[in-house]
Amino acid sequence: MKNLRKKIVTLEQTAFANINNLSLTEKKLSEDLKNDFLKFTQYFFKARTGKDFVLSQPISRLSHHLEIKDRLISIYKGKDTRSLIHCPPRYGKTEMMIHFIAWTLANYPDSQYIYISYSARLATKQTAAIKTIVNNPEYARLFNVKIKSDSRAKDSFETTAGGAVYAAGSGGTITGYGAGVANVNRWGGCIAIDDIHKPSEVTSDTIRQSEVDWYIETAQSRVNSRTTPIIGIGQILHEDDLFSQLARGLSGENWNITKIKALDESQNALDPAKHTKEELCRMRDTMPYWFAAQYQQTPQPAGGGIFKSAWFKILDFTPKIEATFITCDTAETANTYNDATVFSFWGVYKIKHHEVDTGLYGLHWLDCSETWVEPKDLEATFFSFYADCMRFEVKPTFTAIEKKSTGVTLVSLLKNVPALTVYEIERGRGSGSKTARFLESQPYIASGRISFTSGLRHVKSTIDHMAKITANDSHRRDDIADTCADAVKLALIDQLVLGFISPGENEVLTGYSAFHKQSTKALRW
């Protein structure tokens, strides 16, 4: 205890000596910036980036920058030690967090922090930004805070007063590091959790739960004092992500929760300079799941459907098809309680509005066959479907099959068939979970880019199947949806099919010939 009092006295004497070396103008500036977090943020954001830190100006509600500022100041004053702040992406919440840490270091340079993100690389980037602010010569002069000369690591730094900032990626080690200062009745640092989940991976139950478990088993215990705050800042990405579970009482602690929505109850935009009301409404209508989660902080209920029946266009004619292809999802057995083997036949066409070319392409779902067969019967079943497709005026250019056990078997049977090109679709970590693939296709379907010709046998059953697909994988089957997601990826996202579409027949034949130089190709998603 004697050593601790001695340290505090030394810090106060050093700070007093530094203040005496400042001019009256600099002393006032120092005090103003130390007392006003928002002014500090605007001042050093400008110094670091050369740009102004502009506050949002929403209609009929407080600026979200001021709302975040008020919450952080409340935490700084010790009014709560567990806080969740939810804000849409790219709305400045990370900038406010890194300036908050730099500001509190200006006031208490012995404060200790752990900065956590879903990857060590991202956490290191934010820690480096804090270090840049503290390293600013004007910061050092105004606040007499200096970084130790041996603090050269990219993921951490220490001040000469004993403070520290350490970056950690979710799942990584934090051994030997702690946040906060023990046995002091004032600010001593915090654990900052800035986006602990990667959006493209949060739909994976395994990955998401591993990050939740890591927080419970490792991160939350790295506080040096029971009063050290833990601040979670970011979007609510999933009904069962870490922030959602903490809000429901996972850690046994009470969390103060601030939710900032991009659209308020009156449909006013949070920051019209960033996204107008019209832009936000369009995002809401075309990618409702991600919008509800990331922009409104209210993920859909567990059983909420990803695709709406009304999104699929039913035409009383077949549009002019430019190219066709087949997508396949093969089943492991013939048991009807498992997923079926599904073949879907697709046509690519130019979308027109009042006979005016929109510049967009659509997918016309020409046919869909769902059947339960043994692997030995796959070849005959496929060729029966393929024969029907060959009767269409625009012949299929290729077939895409997911590379799994039965799919590999079918590919091996088809690879020697003349004039038939087969794409093997390989699922990798980068492709994300099945739900992630469905959500990737959602905006294209929501914008009306998949259509049917009315009266065909597969229309109702196919749309009914798509409407049952849920974000939490609670639906019974998703075989048809798999073939749809692959088709959207091939034709509308990666636009691999567009090589077959050109104004002249010779160009089409040239592209077709080049495409068929190899009978089997691999796609890695």
DRENLUMMAR-792570 format. One record per residue (C-alpha): residue in one letter; z, x, y. Coordinates in Angstrom, 2 decimals, always signed. Each point is the difference from the previous one (the first is absolute). Layout:
BEGIN
REC type      zz      xx      yy
REC    A       Z       X       Y
...
***
This chain:
BEGIN
REC type      zz      xx      yy
REC    M   +0.00   +0.00   +0.00
REC    K   +0.84   +2.92   +2.33
REC    N   -3.45   +1.51   -0.62
REC    L   -1.67   -3.34   +0.72
REC    R   +1.82   -0.35   +3.38
REC    K   -0.93   +3.57   +0.85
REC    K   -3.66   -0.74   -0.77
REC    I   +0.02   -3.09   +2.24
REC    V   +1.59   +1.94   +2.88
REC    T   -2.61   +2.77   -0.39
REC    L   -2.83   -2.55   +0.09
REC    E   +1.42   -1.60   +3.14
REC    Q   +0.41   +3.37   +1.74
REC    T   -3.57   +1.01   -0.89
REC    A   -1.38   -3.28   +1.29
REC    F   +2.01   +0.32   +3.23
REC    A   -1.29   +3.57   +0.55
REC    N   -3.57   -1.21   -0.53
REC    I   +0.40   -2.86   +2.47
REC    N   +1.24   +2.43   +2.64
REC    N   -3.26   +1.95   -0.33
REC    L   -2.08   -3.10   +0.80
REC    S   -1.07   -1.12   +3.44
REC    L   +1.36   -3.29   +1.31
REC    T   -3.32   -1.67   -0.80
REC    E   +0.03   +1.37   -3.54
REC    K   +3.63   -1.04   -0.50
REC    K   -0.85   -3.56   +1.00
REC    L   -3.06   -0.01   -2.24
REC    S   +2.07   +1.34   -2.90
REC    E   +2.64   -2.69   +0.41
REC    D   -2.58   -2.75   +0.50
REC    L   -1.87   +0.94   -3.18
REC    K   +3.19   +0.40   -2.04
REC    N   +1.19   -3.43   +1.13
REC    D   -3.30   -1.86   -0.36
REC    F   -1.70   +0.14   -3.40
REC    L   -3.12   -1.85   +1.18
REC    K   -0.46   +2.27   +3.02
REC    F   +0.49   +3.01   -2.32
REC    T   -2.68   -1.35   -2.37
REC    Q   -2.52   -0.55   +2.76
REC    Y   +0.72   +3.42   +1.53
REC    F   -0.35   +2.11   -3.16
REC    F   -2.79   -2.09   -1.54
REC    K   -2.03   +0.87   +3.09
REC    A   +1.05   +3.66   -0.25
REC    R   -0.98   +0.19   -3.68
REC    T   -3.20   -2.06   -0.07
REC    G   -1.23   -0.07   +3.59
REC    K   -0.10   -3.81   -0.20
REC    D   +2.19   -2.73   +1.44
REC    F   +2.36   -1.89   -2.28
REC    V   -1.05   -3.53   +0.91
REC    L   +2.32   -2.91   -0.77
REC    S   -1.47   -3.10   -1.61
REC    Q   -0.22   -3.11   +2.16
REC    P   +0.06   -3.07   -2.23
REC    I   +0.06   -3.55   +1.33
REC    S   +3.34   -1.83   -0.03
REC    R   +2.00   +2.63   -1.89
REC    L   +1.56   +3.41   +0.42
REC    S   -2.15   +3.10   -0.37
REC    H   +0.41   +1.28   -3.55
REC    H   +0.61   +3.49   +1.39
REC    L   +3.01   -1.36   +1.89
REC    E   +1.15   -1.91   -3.08
REC    I   -0.09   +3.18   -2.11
REC    K   +1.68   +1.95   +2.81
REC    D   +2.84   -2.52   +0.22
REC    R   +0.58   +0.13   -3.76
REC    L   +0.03   +3.82   -0.07
REC    I   +2.41   +0.16   +2.95
REC    S   +2.30   -2.44   -1.80
REC    I   -0.04   +2.31   -3.02
REC    Y   +0.61   +3.03   +2.21
REC    K   +3.08   -1.66   +1.49
REC    G   +1.41   -0.63   -3.48
REC    K   -0.33   -3.78   +0.02
REC    D   -1.60   -0.02   -3.46
REC    T   -0.64   +2.66   -2.62
REC    R   -2.65   -1.68   -2.17
REC    S   -3.14   -1.24   +1.75
REC    L   -3.50   -1.07   -1.00
REC    I   -2.70   -0.17   +2.68
REC    H   -3.27   -1.59   -1.07
REC    C   -3.08   +0.43   +2.18
REC    P   -3.79   -0.18   -0.58
REC    P   -1.80   +3.25   -0.83
REC    R   -1.30   +2.23   +2.81
REC    Y   +2.18   -1.71   +2.61
REC    G   +1.99   +3.09   +0.99
REC    K   +3.08   -0.37   -2.20
REC    T   -0.25   +3.59   -1.33
REC    E   -0.39   +1.41   +3.51
REC    M   +3.17   -1.80   +1.02
REC    M   +1.84   +1.30   -3.06
REC    I   -0.92   +3.66   +0.54
REC    H   +0.85   -0.23   +3.72
REC    F   +3.29   -1.68   -0.87
REC    I   +0.96   +2.97   -2.17
REC    A   -1.06   +2.46   +2.71
REC    W   +1.94   -2.01   +2.62
REC    T   +3.19   -0.13   -2.05
REC    L   -0.28   +3.76   -0.62
REC    A   -0.15   +0.46   +3.78
REC    N   +3.34   -1.81   +0.23
REC    Y   +1.57   +1.44   -3.16
REC    P   -1.84   +3.14   -1.13
REC    D   +2.16   +0.38   -3.12
REC    S   -1.30   -3.30   -1.45
REC    Q   -1.49   +0.12   -3.49
REC    Y   -2.88   -2.13   -1.28
REC    I   -2.02   -0.70   -3.12
REC    Y   -3.45   -1.45   +0.71
REC    I   -1.49   -1.83   -3.01
REC    S   -3.52   -1.32   -0.58
REC    Y   -1.99   -0.91   -3.10
REC    S   -1.38   +3.54   -0.16
REC    A   +1.50   +3.35   +0.92
REC    R   -3.19   +0.77   +1.92
REC    L   +0.41   -3.02   +2.27
REC    A   +3.72   +0.65   +0.52
REC    T   -0.78   +3.63   +0.84
REC    K   -2.57   -1.15   +2.56
REC    Q   +2.58   -2.13   +1.80
REC    T   +2.64   +2.74   -0.16
REC    A   -2.52   +2.43   +1.48
REC    A   -0.53   -2.44   +2.90
REC    I   +3.75   -0.05   +0.66
REC    K   +0.04   +3.80   -0.12
REC    T   -2.85   +0.14   +2.52
REC    I   +2.02   -2.10   +2.45
REC    V   +3.15   +2.07   -0.44
REC    N   -2.01   +3.23   +0.29
REC    N   -1.38   -1.07   +3.38
REC    P   +1.30   +2.55   +2.54
REC    E   +0.90   -2.79   +2.41
REC    Y   +2.03   -1.77   -2.72
REC    A   +1.87   +3.24   -0.71
REC    R   +0.70   +0.58   +3.69
REC    L   +1.05   -3.58   +0.82
REC    F   +2.26   -0.48   -3.01
REC    N   +0.86   +3.56   -1.08
REC    V   -1.07   -0.80   -3.58
REC    K   -1.77   +2.76   -1.88
REC    I   -1.44   +0.34   -3.46
REC    K   +1.27   +2.89   -2.10
REC    S   -2.47   +2.89   -0.09
REC    D   -0.09   -0.01   -3.81
REC    S   -0.95   -3.73   -0.21
REC    R   -3.58   +0.58   -1.09
REC    A   -0.25   -2.47   -2.86
REC    K   -2.45   -2.84   +0.54
REC    D   +2.27   -2.65   -1.48
REC    S   +3.23   +0.81   +1.86
REC    F   +1.57   +1.71   +2.98
REC    E   +3.50   +0.77   +1.29
REC    T   +1.42   +0.23   +3.50
REC    T   +2.23   +2.83   +1.16
REC    A   +2.77   -2.61   +0.35
REC    G   -0.08   -0.79   -3.72
REC    G   -2.23   -3.04   +0.12
REC    A   -2.82   -0.48   -2.50
REC    V   -2.98   -2.19   -0.84
REC    Y   -1.25   -0.01   -3.59
REC    A   -3.12   -1.75   -1.33
REC    A   -0.05   -1.63   -3.44
REC    G   -2.61   -1.90   -1.94
REC    S   +1.03   -2.93   -2.17
REC    G   +0.93   +1.29   -3.43
REC    G   +0.55   +3.55   +1.24
REC    T   +3.10   +2.14   -0.04
REC    I   +2.59   -0.08   +2.81
REC    T   +2.53   +2.25   -1.68
REC    G   +2.06   +1.96   +2.53
REC    Y   -0.92   -2.22   +2.96
REC    G   +2.00   -2.74   +1.67
REC    A   -0.24   -2.23   +3.05
REC    G   +2.68   -0.55   +2.63
REC    V   +3.03   +1.97   +1.10
REC    A   +3.33   -0.63   -1.72
REC    N   +3.26   -0.74   +1.81
REC    V   -1.42   -0.75   +3.44
REC    N   +0.24   -3.26   +1.92
REC    R   -3.46   +0.15   +1.55
REC    W   -3.64   +0.38   -0.93
REC    G   -0.68   +2.64   -2.67
REC    G   -3.46   -0.76   -1.38
REC    C   -1.52   -2.41   -2.53
REC    I   -2.28   -0.55   -2.97
REC    A   -3.32   -1.34   +1.29
REC    I   -2.26   -1.73   -2.56
REC    D   -3.46   -0.38   +1.48
REC    D   -2.41   -1.71   -2.45
REC    I   +1.51   +0.78   -3.39
REC    H   -2.80   -1.80   -1.85
REC    K   -3.68   +0.90   +0.04
REC    P   -1.94   -3.23   +0.66
REC    S   -2.63   +0.69   -2.68
REC    E   +2.70   +0.54   -2.66
REC    V   +2.63   -2.59   +0.89
REC    T   -1.52   -2.62   -2.32
REC    S   +0.72   +2.23   -2.99
REC    D   +3.33   -1.14   -1.47
REC    T   +0.64   +3.44   -1.48
REC    I   -0.70   +2.04   +3.14
REC    R   +1.76   -2.44   +2.31
REC    Q   +3.14   -0.16   -2.13
REC    S   +0.14   +3.78   -0.39
REC    E   +0.23   +0.29   +3.81
REC    V   +2.72   -2.66   +0.12
REC    D   +1.94   +1.80   -2.75
REC    W   -0.37   +3.34   +1.81
REC    Y   +1.54   -1.46   +3.14
REC    I   +2.95   -1.51   -1.88
REC    E   +0.63   +3.01   -2.23
REC    T   -0.75   +2.81   +2.47
REC    A   -0.79   -0.74   +3.64
REC    Q   +2.80   -2.38   +0.99
REC    S   +2.67   +2.44   -1.19
REC    R   -1.16   +2.78   +2.37
REC    V   +2.20   -1.09   +2.90
REC    N   +2.77   +2.30   +1.23
REC    S   +2.06   -2.86   +1.36
REC    R   +0.50   -3.66   -0.90
REC    T   -1.04   -0.84   +3.59
REC    T   -3.27   +1.95   -0.17
REC    P   -2.79   -2.54   +0.65
REC    I   -2.92   -0.64   -2.35
REC    I   -3.03   -1.38   +1.85
REC    G   -2.97   -1.48   -1.83
REC    I   -3.08   -0.45   +2.16
REC    G   -3.37   -1.27   -1.19
REC    Q   -1.74   -3.03   -1.44
REC    I   +1.17   -2.31   -2.79
REC    L   -2.84   +0.69   -2.43
REC    H   +1.16   -1.94   -3.04
REC    E   +2.54   -2.63   -1.00
REC    D   +1.81   +2.62   -2.09
REC    D   -0.45   +3.17   +2.05
REC    L   +3.04   +2.02   +1.07
REC    F   +0.46   -1.73   +3.35
REC    S   -0.22   -3.46   -1.61
REC    Q   +2.53   +0.92   -2.67
REC    L   +2.39   +1.53   +2.52
REC    A   -0.17   -3.17   +2.10
REC    R   +0.95   -1.98   -3.12
REC    G   +3.08   +2.16   -0.57
REC    L   -1.25   +2.70   -2.38
REC    S   +2.35   +2.70   +1.32
REC    G   +2.96   -2.32   +0.53
REC    E   -0.16   +0.65   +3.76
REC    N   -0.69   -2.26   +2.97
REC    W   -3.28   +0.86   +1.74
REC    N   -0.88   -0.98   +3.54
REC    I   -3.64   -1.12   -0.16
REC    T   -2.54   -0.05   +2.83
REC    K   -3.37   -1.60   -0.79
REC    I   -2.84   +0.40   +2.47
REC    K   -3.06   -2.14   -0.72
REC    A   -3.53   +0.66   +1.23
REC    L   -0.45   -3.75   +0.62
REC    D   +2.92   -2.08   +1.21
REC    E   +0.57   -3.70   -0.71
REC    S   -2.30   -0.89   +2.90
REC    Q   -2.71   +2.34   -1.32
REC    N   +0.45   +2.46   +2.86
REC    A   -0.93   +3.63   -0.70
REC    L   +2.73   +2.65   -0.08
REC    D   -2.08   +2.57   +1.87
REC    P   -3.28   -1.48   +1.33
REC    A   -1.17   +3.48   +1.01
REC    K   +0.06   +0.99   -3.67
REC    H   -0.95   -3.24   -1.76
REC    T   -0.99   -3.20   +1.74
REC    K   +1.06   -3.40   -1.28
REC    E   -3.53   -0.58   -1.29
REC    E   -0.06   +3.31   -1.87
REC    L   +3.36   -0.67   -1.62
REC    C   -1.04   -3.50   -1.05
REC    R   -3.15   +1.41   -1.55
REC    M   +2.08   +2.54   -1.93
REC    R   +2.35   -2.77   -1.10
REC    D   -2.90   -2.08   -1.30
REC    T   -1.90   +2.80   -1.76
REC    M   +2.84   +2.02   -1.55
REC    P   +2.95   -2.40   -0.09
REC    Y   +2.23   +1.87   -2.45
REC    W   -0.01   +3.32   +1.87
REC    F   +0.17   -1.73   +3.37
REC    A   +3.02   -2.04   -1.03
REC    A   +1.73   +3.12   -1.30
REC    Q   -0.94   +2.73   +2.46
REC    Y   -0.49   -1.99   +3.19
REC    Q   +2.37   -2.94   -0.42
REC    Q   +2.69   +1.66   -2.19
REC    T   -0.08   -3.00   -2.38
REC    P   -1.73   +0.85   -3.31
REC    Q   -1.34   -3.01   -1.83
REC    P   +2.29   -1.64   -2.55
REC    A   -0.25   +1.54   -3.48
REC    G   -2.30   -2.73   -1.30
REC    G   -2.24   -0.09   +3.06
REC    G   -3.69   +0.12   -0.84
REC    I   -2.09   +2.95   +1.17
REC    F   -3.26   -2.00   +0.06
REC    K   -0.51   -3.50   +1.41
REC    S   -2.50   -2.41   -1.53
REC    A   -1.38   -0.85   +3.44
REC    W   -1.14   +3.60   +0.52
REC    F   -2.76   -0.30   -2.62
REC    K   -3.21   -1.50   +1.39
REC    I   -1.73   -2.68   -2.04
REC    L   -3.71   -0.13   +0.90
REC    D   -2.50   -2.68   -0.94
REC    F   -2.61   +2.71   -0.49
REC    T   -0.25   +3.56   -1.31
REC    P   -0.47   +2.51   +2.83
REC    K   -2.75   +2.63   -0.12
REC    I   +1.41   +2.60   -2.38
REC    E   -0.86   +3.64   +0.75
REC    A   +1.61   +1.67   -3.04
REC    T   +2.16   -0.97   -2.99
REC    F   +2.56   +1.68   -2.25
REC    I   +2.62   -0.79   -2.63
REC    T   +3.75   +0.76   -0.08
REC    C   +1.97   -0.08   -3.26
REC    D   +3.67   -0.20   -0.90
REC    T   +0.50   +0.40   -3.75
REC    A   +3.03   -1.24   -1.94
REC    E   +1.87   +1.77   -2.80
REC    T   +0.14   -2.92   -2.45
REC    A   -1.38   -3.46   -0.68
REC    N   +3.41   -1.67   +0.47
REC    T   -0.34   -2.75   +2.57
REC    Y   +3.48   +0.63   +1.42
REC    N   -1.26   +3.39   +1.27
REC    D   -2.55   +0.67   +2.73
REC    A   -3.58   -0.85   -0.94
REC    T   -3.11   +2.13   +0.03
REC    V   -1.85   -0.94   +3.18
REC    F   -3.54   +0.70   +1.15
REC    S   -0.99   -0.90   +3.57
REC    F   -3.55   +0.02   +1.39
REC    W   -0.37   +0.68   +3.73
REC    G   -2.72   -0.29   +2.58
REC    V   +0.05   +1.90   +3.32
REC    Y   -1.54   -1.75   +3.00
REC    K   -0.16   +0.22   +3.78
REC    I   +2.24   -2.49   +1.74
REC    K   -1.77   -2.00   +2.68
REC    H   +1.37   -2.36   +2.63
REC    H   -2.52   -2.55   +1.28
REC    E   -2.75   +2.20   -1.49
REC    V   +1.26   +3.01   +1.96
REC    D   +0.82   +3.12   -2.02
REC    T   +3.73   +0.79   +0.46
REC    G   -0.34   +3.57   -1.29
REC    L   +2.48   -0.79   -2.79
REC    Y   -0.58   -0.33   -3.73
REC    G   +1.51   -2.63   -2.24
REC    L   +0.58   -0.31   -3.73
REC    H   -1.33   -3.04   -1.84
REC    W   +1.86   -0.62   -3.26
REC    L   -2.98   -0.91   -2.12
REC    D   +1.79   -0.33   -3.33
REC    C   +3.31   +0.71   -1.72
REC    S   +0.79   +0.00   -3.71
REC    E   +3.58   +0.04   -1.31
REC    T   +0.38   +0.43   -3.75
REC    W   +2.43   +1.28   -2.62
REC    V   -1.62   +2.29   -2.55
REC    E   +0.94   +2.91   -2.23
REC    P   -1.15   +3.47   +1.15
REC    K   -2.58   +0.07   -2.82
REC    D   -1.71   -3.04   +1.52
REC    L   -0.13   +1.36   +3.56
REC    E   -3.54   +1.33   -0.21
REC    A   -1.51   -3.29   -1.20
REC    T   +2.01   -1.96   +2.57
REC    F   -1.11   +2.27   +2.82
REC    F   -3.69   -0.15   -0.94
REC    S   +0.11   -3.77   -0.18
REC    F   +1.25   -0.05   +3.60
REC    Y   -2.39   +2.78   +1.00
REC    A   -2.95   -1.93   -1.36
REC    D   +0.91   -2.98   +2.21
REC    C   +0.24   +2.32   +3.02
REC    M   -3.45   +1.47   -0.75
REC    R   -1.48   -3.47   +0.40
REC    F   +0.93   +0.05   +3.68
REC    E   -2.89   +0.93   +2.31
REC    V   +1.87   +3.10   +1.26
REC    K   +0.97   +2.08   -3.04
REC    P   +3.45   +1.67   -0.18
REC    T   -0.12   +3.62   +1.16
REC    F   +3.15   +1.18   -1.78
REC    T   +3.15   -0.99   -1.86
REC    A   +3.49   +1.16   +1.02
REC    I   +2.71   +0.14   -2.68
REC    E   +3.63   +1.05   +0.36
REC    K   +0.75   +3.12   -2.03
REC    K   +2.67   -1.12   -2.44
REC    S   +0.00   -0.09   -3.80
REC    T   -2.31   -2.96   -0.56
REC    G   -1.98   +0.82   +3.12
REC    V   -0.65   +3.52   -1.27
REC    T   -1.17   -1.51   -3.28
REC    L   -2.45   -2.28   +1.78
REC    V   -1.29   +2.84   +2.19
REC    S   -0.70   +2.14   -3.08
REC    L   -1.98   -2.87   -1.50
REC    L   -2.05   -0.57   +3.15
REC    K   -0.68   +3.53   +1.22
REC    N   -3.13   +0.44   -2.12
REC    V   -1.56   -3.32   +0.98
REC    P   -3.23   +0.70   +1.95
REC    A   -0.07   -1.03   +3.69
REC    L   +3.68   -0.94   +0.01
REC    T   +2.28   +2.01   +2.25
REC    V   +3.72   -0.20   -0.59
REC    Y   +2.76   +0.88   +2.46
REC    E   +3.35   +0.91   -1.53
REC    I   +2.80   -0.95   +2.38
REC    E   +2.94   +2.38   -0.34
REC    R   +3.33   -1.10   +1.40
REC    G   +2.00   +2.80   +1.57
REC    R   +3.21   +0.25   +2.04
REC    G   -2.09   -0.18   +3.15
REC    S   -1.27   -3.45   -0.96
REC    G   +3.50   -1.42   +0.23
REC    S   +1.35   -2.92   -1.99
REC    K   -2.03   -3.00   -1.05
REC    T   +1.61   -2.01   +2.80
REC    A   -1.04   +2.69   +2.48
REC    R   -3.61   -0.33   -1.18
REC    F   +0.15   -3.77   +0.39
REC    L   +1.42   +0.37   +3.50
REC    E   -2.75   +2.48   +0.86
REC    S   -2.59   -2.67   -0.81
REC    Q   +1.91   -2.79   +1.76
REC    P   -1.47   +0.47   +3.51
REC    Y   -3.57   -0.16   -1.35
REC    I   +0.67   -3.17   -1.93
REC    A   +2.01   -1.57   +2.82
REC    S   -2.92   +0.53   +2.39
REC    G   -2.26   -2.13   -2.22
REC    R   -2.14   +2.76   -1.51
REC    I   +0.09   -1.34   -3.57
REC    S   -2.00   -3.11   -0.78
REC    F   -1.11   -2.25   -2.86
REC    T   -2.84   -2.41   -0.59
REC    S   +1.47   -3.48   -0.40
REC    G   -0.26   -1.73   -3.36
REC    L   +0.04   +3.12   -2.22
REC    R   +2.38   -0.08   -2.96
REC    H   +2.16   +2.96   +1.02
REC    V   +0.73   -0.94   +3.62
REC    K   +3.14   -2.13   -0.33
REC    S   +1.70   +2.02   -2.76
REC    T   -0.69   +3.29   +1.80
REC    I   +1.38   -1.18   +3.35
REC    D   +3.03   -1.57   -1.72
REC    H   +0.69   +3.35   -1.70
REC    M   -0.26   +1.94   +3.26
REC    A   +2.38   -2.39   +1.78
REC    K   +2.72   +0.72   -2.59
REC    I   +0.11   +3.77   +0.64
REC    T   +3.37   +0.95   +1.50
REC    A   +1.30   +3.07   +1.78
REC    N   +2.88   +0.52   -2.43
REC    D   -2.18   -0.20   -3.13
REC    S   +1.62   -3.25   -1.14
REC    H   -3.35   -1.59   -0.88
REC    R   -0.89   -0.40   -3.66
REC    R   -3.46   +1.62   +0.01
REC    D   -2.05   +2.09   +2.43
REC    D   -3.08   +0.98   -2.03
REC    I   -2.46   -1.92   +2.20
REC    A   +1.69   +1.34   +3.14
REC    D   -0.42   +3.55   -1.35
REC    T   -3.77   -0.42   -0.18
REC    C   +0.00   -1.47   +3.52
REC    A   +2.07   +2.85   +1.50
REC    D   -2.35   +2.55   -1.61
REC    A   -3.04   -1.83   +1.38
REC    V   +1.42   -0.06   +3.52
REC    K   +0.82   +3.71   -0.26
REC    L   -3.50   +0.88   -1.26
REC    A   -2.05   -2.17   +2.33
REC    L   +1.99   -0.66   +3.18
REC    I   +2.53   +2.83   +0.34
REC    D   -1.80   +3.04   -1.44
REC    Q   -3.44   -1.64   +0.42
REC    L   -1.37   +1.75   -3.09
REC    V   -2.36   -2.89   -0.65
REC    L   -1.73   +0.26   +3.37
REC    G   -2.09   +2.92   -1.23
REC    F   -2.03   -2.60   -1.88
REC    I   -0.67   -2.06   +3.11
REC    S   -2.85   +1.01   +2.29
REC    P   -2.83   -1.72   +1.83
REC    G   -2.74   +1.39   -2.21
REC    E   -0.52   -0.41   -3.74
REC    N   -0.93   +3.69   -0.44
REC    E   +3.29   +1.07   +1.54
REC    V   +1.85   -2.32   -2.35
REC    L   -1.79   +1.48   -2.99
REC    T   +0.68   +3.54   +1.22
REC    G   +3.69   -0.73   +0.34
REC    Y   +0.06   -1.74   -3.36
REC    S   -1.71   +2.93   -1.69
REC    A   +2.37   +2.54   +1.51
REC    F   +2.95   -2.10   -1.04
REC    H   -1.20   -0.09   -3.60
REC    K   -0.37   +3.76   -0.43
REC    Q   +3.38   -0.09   -1.73
REC    S   +0.87   -2.86   -2.31
REC    T   +3.77   +0.20   +0.43
REC    K   +1.87   +0.75   +3.22
REC    A   +3.70   +0.17   +0.84
REC    L   +1.71   -1.66   +2.95
REC    R   +3.53   +1.22   +0.78
REC    W   +2.12   -2.48   +1.91
***
